[in-house]
Amino acid sequence: MSTELFVQYLFAGITYGSIYAIVAIGFNIIYNTTGIINFAQGEFVMLGGMIAISLLSFLPLPAAIALAVLLTMIIGALIEIIFIRWLKNPSVLRMIIITIGISILTREAAVHIWGENIRALPYFVGNEITTIGIMGARISPQVLWVVGVCGVMVAVLHLFFRTTSVGREMRACAANRLATILCGINPRNMVTFSFVLSAGMGALAGCVMSPITYSQYDMGTGLAIKGFTVAILGGLGNSGGAVAAGLLLGIIEAFSVSVVPLAFQDAIAITILLLILFVRPHGIFGSGEAARLKAF
Amino acid sequence: MAILSVENLHRRFGGLHAVNDVSFQVTAGQIKAVIGPNGAGKTTLFNLVSGALMPSSGVVRFQGKDIQGRRPYEIAALGMARTYQNIKMFAGMTALENVMVGCHLRGKAGFFSSMLHAPWTWGEERAVLKKSMELLELLEIGECAHVLATSLAFGQQRAVELARALAMQPSLLLLDEPAAGLNIYETAEVGRLITKIRDMGITVLLVEHDMSLVMDISDEIVVLCFGEKIAEDLPAAIQNNPEVIRIYLGE
């Protein structure tokens, strides 16, 4: 394989990989505060892109994206408040089925609002054919936007959890719910925050990826499966692991195109998911001992 | 003046009267202990006062407000901190971070300003850090500040838990068996720390099995047996109370 082709595949892999990582981190944030997998995570990405596209008719691009992210965060909060907050000690299975229901509901609402058309935001810089050369490969500037925005998001999130009071309280809630109550913190608010946070991250990722991958009402399911694979691969709840696993999956997918037909790309992700679930259910970066202590 | 008063408190679990018509008052600035044999209802009483359990009937009045039936985090926000018999640390966080979470109630930074790391939250963050460090120093575990809390020795974890409770700036501190699982040196140390906390002007209500600790530090003692209050007096008087001697030593 020539260097140009290699770099070309590598960048394609990193682009998709960073999106998977963001979706996986969205899973992790909610998993850490509630112990459930929110299968509606992919819908946040879809909503972010779709809302931004609609707003673009009234607003300039940056404002449309900012407002779309904000609206998706509000939707995330509403979903939590309406469907999850009032449940008293729900079982894990019940919560998961609720999130699958939310995902179907959101998708149906989206098809009624936006129809089945495939839409896209315009390229942030230049257009479809603008490219920049990196080591002989031709890369769209949007690729750098995706990678850059995802990278900044991960870094800001890390800072948020390490150095701010609300971030610390969310970690505390994940570590020991009872003890956070003793400190006068309402853990239900932390759960709402976690939905808001992962909705916002998903929506922003949905906006930056929209020019390359397009937005459609049913894009969430596929992303949720990939994101879930990555979250498991990196070890549930481990966001550093999710970044590494996301890039890994993206790159494997991209290079697989040179070996097997494009149509098999999704099959590869699902094969990896099954392999991991059979062989190392706690993920490559997770600890088996810690996994045994978790609810599932 | 009574900071906490419990009036005719009842709690039934099915046919069992875990707490049966218990009334007492805690005067501001004192250390009050609740003792009794196993199954006397001490921990249930604590759970009723701190909101972890709903009373079947009766009144819990804290600083003049009726608080029975309120949620535990609301009661904590009113200024009542508590610890549990088994230590509840935030795993994966350092001792210092554990204490900083306790400062939550005194913080003002909201979700969005925190998320954006807004400049006006930085000063508060520094103040929280300084305050938490001071509390660790006060409890004489300043050198453990940056160690993961769960890897500390048991007695040190107890001190971190006390520091975290103090970070809430409570007016009343409920301690459920603070000496449980500690050796005699650590027990004496915890006793000294509790006295120090009282001297800071914080009222302490504690449940404890270790009689030497209770007799040493308490200003007043309530004795429970099978859910009922059988005595309430000064430590010296409790030691000579025939009823108390009977339930502890048998006929």
Interface residues (C-beta under 8 A of the other chain):
Chain A: V156 L159 F160 T163 T164 S165 V166 G167 R168 E169 R171 A172 A175 N176 L178 A179 T180 I181 L182 C183 G184 I185 N186 P187 F193 V196 L197
Chain B: R71 P72 Y73 A76 A77 A81 R82 T83 Y84 K88 M89 F90 A91 G92 M93 E97 N98 M100 V101 G102 C103 H104 L105 G107 A109 G110 F111 S114 M115 H117 T121 E124 E125 V128 R164 A165 A167 M168
